[in-house]
């Protein structure tokens, strides 16, 4: 019996490491920031393809067409009106997803990574052990 080919059969294992150097931390921050910016596209697509959005746009176009279309000579009026409605939906979607870019810019900085915004990035890795504050007493 032949071996079954699975899609993940040749995929290497995922490994993670701590970023200790400044270039690796910078690359990690950029990766996080880029991913948040990409989420804006996903959110916009979800809004635009949501059934309620599509139904609302279709109903708006139908109502406008019924109000504006009286004779066949009214077709040149309908095209810019429909384009304006679609443009308005796209603008509203852009407005609704504007926070993703602001968040991506905020996250991709040293200020976000460290609590003290004026402190330079540390050059040595953070320690995980805690010291006893009463040790010297």
C-alpha positions as CSV (number, residue, x, y, z in Angstrom):
1,X,0.0,0.0,0.0
2,X,1.5,3.4,-1.0
3,X,2.3,6.0,1.6
4,X,-0.3,8.8,1.9
5,X,0.9,12.3,1.0
6,X,-0.1,14.8,3.5
7,X,0.1,18.6,2.7
8,X,2.3,19.2,5.8
9,X,4.5,16.2,5.2
10,X,7.5,18.2,3.9
11,X,7.0,21.3,6.1
12,X,9.9,21.9,8.6
13,X,9.1,22.1,12.2
14,X,8.4,25.6,13.6
15,X,11.0,26.8,16.0
16,X,11.1,30.0,18.1
17,X,14.0,31.7,19.7
18,X,14.4,34.8,21.9
19,X,15.6,37.9,20.2
20,X,18.6,39.1,22.2
21,X,20.3,41.4,19.7
22,X,19.0,44.8,18.6
23,X,18.8,43.9,14.9
24,X,16.8,40.8,15.7
25,X,14.5,42.8,17.9
26,X,14.1,45.4,15.2
27,X,13.2,42.7,12.7
28,X,10.7,41.2,15.1
29,X,9.0,44.6,15.7
30,X,8.8,45.1,11.9
31,X,7.3,41.7,11.5
32,X,4.6,42.4,14.1
33,X,3.9,45.8,12.6
34,X,3.6,44.4,9.1
35,X,1.2,41.7,10.2
36,X,-1.1,44.3,11.9
37,X,-1.1,46.4,8.7
38,X,-2.0,43.2,6.8
39,X,-4.9,42.7,9.1
40,X,-6.4,45.9,7.8
41,X,-6.8,44.3,4.4
42,X,-8.5,41.3,5.9
43,X,-10.8,43.4,8.0
44,X,-11.7,45.6,4.9
45,X,-12.4,42.5,2.9
46,X,-14.6,41.1,5.6
47,X,-16.6,44.3,5.9
48,X,-17.0,44.7,2.1
49,X,-18.1,41.0,1.6
50,X,-20.4,40.9,4.6
51,X,-24.0,40.0,3.6
52,X,-25.4,43.1,5.4
53,X,-23.0,45.4,3.6
54,X,-23.9,43.9,0.2
55,X,-27.6,43.9,0.9
56,X,-27.5,47.6,2.1
57,X,-25.6,48.6,-1.1
58,X,-28.0,46.7,-3.3
59,X,-31.0,48.2,-1.7
60,X,-29.5,51.7,-1.9
61,X,-28.8,51.2,-5.6
62,X,-32.2,49.8,-6.3
63,X,-34.0,52.7,-4.6
64,X,-31.8,55.3,-6.4
65,X,-32.4,53.6,-9.7
66,X,-36.2,53.6,-9.1
67,X,-36.1,57.2,-8.3
68,X,-33.8,58.4,-11.0
69,X,-34.7,56.1,-14.0
70,X,-37.7,57.4,-15.8
71,X,-36.7,57.2,-19.5
72,X,-33.9,55.5,-21.4
73,X,-32.1,58.8,-21.6
74,X,-31.5,58.6,-17.8
75,X,-28.8,56.0,-18.1
76,X,-26.0,58.5,-18.1
77,X,-27.2,59.8,-14.8
78,X,-27.3,56.3,-13.2
79,X,-23.7,55.4,-13.9
80,X,-22.1,58.2,-11.8
81,X,-24.8,57.7,-9.1
82,X,-23.9,54.0,-8.8
83,X,-20.2,54.8,-8.8
84,X,-20.7,57.4,-6.1
85,X,-22.6,54.8,-3.9
86,X,-19.9,52.2,-4.3
87,X,-17.2,54.8,-3.6
88,X,-19.1,55.8,-0.4
89,X,-19.0,52.2,0.8
90,X,-15.3,52.0,0.1
91,X,-14.7,55.3,1.9
92,X,-16.7,54.1,4.9
93,X,-14.7,50.8,5.0
94,X,-11.5,52.7,4.8
95,X,-12.6,54.9,7.7
96,X,-13.7,51.9,9.7
97,X,-10.3,50.2,9.4
98,X,-8.1,53.3,9.9
99,X,-7.1,52.2,13.4
100,X,-5.1,49.2,12.1
101,X,-2.4,51.5,10.5
102,X,-2.2,53.7,13.6
103,X,-1.8,50.6,15.8
104,X,0.9,49.1,13.4
105,X,2.9,52.3,13.7
106,X,2.6,52.3,17.5
107,X,3.5,48.6,17.9
108,X,6.5,48.7,15.7
109,X,8.5,51.0,18.0
110,X,10.9,50.6,20.9
111,X,8.4,52.7,23.0
112,X,5.9,49.9,22.7
113,X,8.3,47.2,23.5
114,X,9.7,48.9,26.7
115,X,7.7,50.6,29.3
116,X,10.2,53.6,29.6
117,X,10.0,55.5,26.3
118,X,13.3,57.3,26.8
119,X,15.4,54.3,27.7
120,X,17.6,52.9,25.0
121,X,17.1,49.3,24.1
122,X,19.0,46.9,26.4
123,X,22.1,45.3,25.0
124,X,22.0,42.2,27.1
125,X,19.1,39.8,27.3
126,X,16.5,40.2,30.1
127,X,16.9,38.0,33.1
128,X,14.1,35.8,34.3
129,X,15.3,35.3,37.9
130,X,14.2,37.6,40.6
131,X,16.5,38.8,43.2
132,X,15.6,39.1,46.9
133,X,15.4,42.8,47.8
134,X,16.2,42.0,51.5
135,X,19.4,40.1,50.6
136,X,21.7,43.0,51.6
137,X,19.9,43.7,54.9
